[in-house]
Amino acid sequence: MTKNEALRRSRLDSYLLTLGFTDSEVASLRRINSTLQRWHELECGDGNGMIERDETTGKPFWISYTRRYLEANDARMRSPVADRETGALRRLSKIMRDRETRLNLPHGGRNWVCDDGTVDIVEDGEVVRQNLPPGAAILETYIQTDPRGAALYILRPGDIPAGTSVESCYTRGVCVF
């Protein structure tokens, strides 16, 4: 790791801490990103095979390219693999819930960005918390399935303009690398 990479990583850690994550959660977010990025790479294939999900059961299987003597539909071409994607997404949702609990934010609430840049938390049509800084509001996550970059983005209130699809501007969020 170069000095610039270490500085960049340190700045990201500090920023995630200001958003209300703990040190262990920041480390877990990094591991989740690495797990998801590798999973998405394997879904595209690595030259030896690729991961595919069974359409009926949803279970992942490794499809081997190295068994050339078998026919394409032969059952021996497929072998079950551990579903690391589902586990990583489950850990991610737990981290986000724990952060909301620690900051006393409602789990079913939504952010409302005010004109002055603060955020109100609305639950069931009523304002529950008012005038929060954007970093103390409810955060969302976006999983980028393209393996050429980071897989996990943390989205703050105001990162995605109203009426815009998150897929078109997710990079405005915090990239976890």
N, C-alpha and C positions, 0 to 999 in steps of 0.2 A: 504494500500500500504506500503510495506516495504521500508527501506532506500535504499536498492540496486535497487529496482524497480524504485524508484523516481530518483535515479542517472542515471539509464539507460534511463529513459524517458527524463531527462534533457539533456543528451548527444545527444539523437536523435533529440530533438528540436533544439539544437545548430547547429547540422550538417545540418538539413534541412534549417535553416536560412542561412548557408554559401552557400547552393546550390541556393539561390535566392528566396526562398519562404518567405512570410511575416508571422508575428505571427498568424494572423487570418487564413491564408491558412494552416499553420501547424495544427491548431486546426481543421480545416475543413477536412484535410487529415485523421486525427485520427477518426473523426466521419464517414467519408466515409468508412474507414477500418472496423469500428464496424458494420455499416449498412450492408456492403457486407458479412462480416463474419456471421452475424445472418441470412441473407438471404440464404446463402449457407447451413447453419445448417438446416433451415426449408425446403430447397429443399431435404435434405436427410431424413427428418422426425424427429419428436420429441416425438413420442409415441401416440400423440393425432391426428396427421395428418401430411400432408406435402403440400408443394407448388408445383404445376405443371403448366406449360404453355400450353395453348391451341395450338395445332399444326397449326391450320389454321389462327387464329387471333393473336397469340403471347401474349394474355392477361393471367396474372397469376390467378390461382384459388387455394383456400384452399380445399384440399381433406380431409374430416373428417374421422377418424377411429372410432370415438365414436358413430356414428349412426349405430349400428350393425343391427338394425331392417330393414334397407333399403338394397336393392340389390346393387351390386357393380356399376352398370351403371346408377343408379337412379340419376336424375338431382339434387335432394336435398342433395346429398353427396358433391356437389361442391358449393362453394360460392366465389364470386370475392373478391380479396384483392388488396390493393394499390401496385403498382409496384415500390417498393423502390429501386430495383436494377437499373432500367433505370435512375431514378432520381440521384442516387449516381454516376453513370458513366457519366452522363451529367455534374454534378458539378465538377467531376474530370477533364474532358476534358477542362472545362472553367478555372480551376485553372492552368492547364498546359499551355494553350494559354496565360493567363494573365502573367505568368512568362516569357514566350518567348517574349511577347510584352515589358515587363519591361526591359528585358536585350537586346532589339533590335535584336532579333534573327528572321530569316525568318521562317514563319509558314510551308513552303513547303520544307525547307532545310533538309539536311542529315549530320550526323557527319562523319568525316574522321579522324581516329586516326593516328597521325604521329608517326614516329619512336622515337622521343624525348619525347613522352608522352603528347604532346599538341594535340589540336583538331582543325581541320579546318572545317568550315561550307560550304558545297557545295550545290548550288541551280542551277538547269538546266545546270549542267556540268561545272559551273564556281565557283571558290572559292569566297565566299562572305565575310567571316571573317576568319582570320588566327591566329594561335598560342594562342588559348584560353585554359585555364586550363579546365580539364574535368568537374569540377563543374559548369562552366559557359557555357557549351555547351547545346545542345538540349537533354532533358531527355525524356525517354520513361517510360511507366508504364506496369506492368504485374499484372493481376488479377488471383490469385490462387483460384480455386473454391473448393478445398478440405477444409472442415470446421475445420480440426484439427489444423490449424495454422493461421497465419496472412493472410489476403486476398489481401493486397496491397503491391506491391514492386515498388520502383522507381529505374530504371536502368540507370546508367551513361554510357558514352562511354567507351568501353573497358571491361565492366562487362561481356558481352557475347562474347566469342571468335568467330572470323569469321568462318562461316560454321557450327556453333553449334546451335541447337534448343534452344530457350529460355526456354522451358519446362524442359530441362535437367539441367539447371544451373541458374535458376532465383534467387536462394538464395545468389548469389554473389552481388545482388543489395541491396538497402537500404530497410529494412523491416520496414513498418509503423505499429506501434502497439499502 
